[in-house]
Structures are given as structure tokens and as C-alpha cells.
């Protein structure tokens, strides 16, 4: 067992057909905002969500 064998164990690529990603969901978020600055901050935060 060489170093390359150990490394290949860590980085082995296998196709897993059993694990599938869940489909994306659309959600509705209600946020109280007092001013335009608050609206901008909320929009920027939501834009960076995945």
C-alpha cells in the first residue's frame, strides 16, 4: 500500500443512484420593512440564499 493507494481511497468517485436531490421548492417569506434601506438589505439577503 503506497501513498497513492491511500489517497485514491479518499478521492474515489462512485456513482450513487440511490441518493437523489430533492426538487426545489418555492417558499413565500413575509418581512416587515420600515424603509427603503431595509428593503434593499432584505432583497440582497434573499438573493444570496440557495
C-alpha positions in Angstrom: 0.0 0.0 0.0 1.5 3.2 -1.2 0.6 6.8 -0.6 -1.2 6.9 -3.9 -3.4 4.0 -2.9 -4.4 5.7 0.4 -5.2 8.9 -1.5 -7.2 7.1 -4.1 -9.4 5.7 -1.3 -10.2 9.2 -0.1 -10.9 10.6 -3.6 -12.7 7.6 -5.1 -15.5 8.6 -7.5 -18.6 6.4 -7.3 -22.0 6.9 -8.8 -24.7 6.7 -6.3 -28.1 6.3 -7.9 -29.9 5.9 -4.6 -29.2 9.4 -3.4 -31.1 12.0 -5.4 -31.5 15.6 -4.7 -34.9 16.9 -3.6 -36.7 19.1 -6.1 -36.5 22.8 -5.4 -39.4 24.3 -3.5 -40.8 27.8 -3.8 -41.5 29.5 -0.5 -43.1 32.7 0.5 -41.4 34.9 3.0 -43.2 37.8 4.7 -41.0 40.5 6.2 -42.0 43.8 7.8 -39.9 46.7 6.4 -39.8 50.3 7.6 -37.7 52.0 4.9 -36.1 51.6 1.5 -32.7 50.6 3.2 -34.4 47.7 4.9 -36.0 46.6 1.7 -32.5 46.6 0.0 -30.9 44.6 2.8 -33.7 42.0 2.7 -33.5 41.7 -1.1 -29.8 41.2 -1.0 -30.0 38.6 1.7 -32.7 36.7 -0.1 -30.8 36.8 -3.4 -27.8 35.1 -1.7 -30.0 32.2 -0.4 -29.8 28.9 -2.1 
